[in-house]
Amino acid sequence: MALQERGEYWYGDSAADIRALMARHAEIGDPIEVVRDAVCECGGTVFSVLIDDEYQEVAWFCRACHTQYLFHTRPVAGPYDGDPESDVEGFRCPCTDRGGSYFEVAVGVSLYRGSDDVDFVYLGCRCVACGLTGYMTEAWHRIEYPYPELFAHMGNRQDAEPDGGV
């Protein structure tokens, strides 16, 4: 099954369907020009997710080895421990009463015209329980530095273990 629309939602059967959804974004807004999949050092591609939309931070925890990564939009090179004011919330799919809690994740960006500088950041996901494919947040805007630097934040490994999982 490829990406399929059912009612007002999209469903897929692999992480590639997140990219397919992002490719369709040009129909409703700026094109998402570059996409990177979240992949753990262990090779894992399924994560539980915590988000703080206001501070533009998202933590993902590898289901296979429990390694935590903190993706952010701050123009910080090297390790970043997060904004102390951040108040992350668990991200869940509405597919069950409790909510599906494991996702494949991808980060996509739109760029300023004629530049490698990021204008918008999109966090896409696919629930591994039901296949629901969509965006975790509204687009994060005006990042204004090159996308390779932003994508480097996807490897911002944290030493902390998740609090009992999400």
C-alpha positions, 0 to 999 in steps of 0.5 A, spaced: 500 500 500 502 506 498 500 513 501 492 513 501 487 518 503 481 515 507 476 521 509 480 527 511 487 523 513 492 519 510 495 512 511 501 509 509 505 503 510 512 505 511 517 511 512 517 512 505 510 515 505 512 520 510 516 523 504 510 522 499 506 526 504 511 532 504 512 531 497 504 533 496 505 539 501 506 544 495 499 543 493 497 547 499 504 551 501 511 552 500 514 546 497 518 541 502 525 541 498 529 537 503 527 531 507 531 527 512 529 520 516 530 520 523 535 514 524 538 512 531 545 510 531 543 503 532 539 503 526 532 503 529 527 507 525 521 507 530 521 512 536 516 515 542 516 522 541 516 528 546 514 535 543 515 542 545 512 546 539 513 553 543 520 552 543 521 548 537 524 542 540 522 535 539 525 529 543 525 522 540 527 515 544 529 509 540 524 503 541 530 498 539 535 501 544 532 507 548 537 512 546 534 519 546 535 525 541 533 532 542 532 536 535 531 543 535 531 549 531 536 553 535 543 555 531 547 552 536 553 547 534 555 541 538 551 538 544 544 542 546 541 540 552 534 544 551 531 550 553 530 550 561 523 553 560 521 547 555 515 543 557 515 537 552 508 533 551 508 526 549 505 525 542 500 520 541 496 517 535 488 517 536 488 510 533 487 507 540 483 509 547 490 510 550 493 512 543 499 509 539 505 511 541 511 509 536 512 513 530 517 513 524 519 520 524 522 525 518 524 532 518 523 536 512 524 543 510 522 549 505 528 554 503 528 561 502 528 562 494 535 561 491 538 559 498 540 553 503 537 557 509 531 554 512 524 558 512 520 552 515 521 546 518 516 540 518 516 534 523 512 528 519 511 522 522 507 515 521 504 511 526 507 504 526 500 501 529 495 504 524 499 507 519 496 514 520 501 519 516 501 526 518 505 532 521 506 533 528 506 540 529 504 546 525 510 548 521 516 552 525 518 558 521 524 563 520 530 558 522 534 562 517 541 558 517 543 552 512 539 546 512 545 541 513 546 545 520 539 544 522 539 536 520 546 535 524 541 537 530 538 530 528 544 527 531 544 531 538 544 525 542 542 525 550 545 521 555 538 521 559 533 515 559 526 516 558 522 517 564 518 510 563 517 511 556 512 514 552 
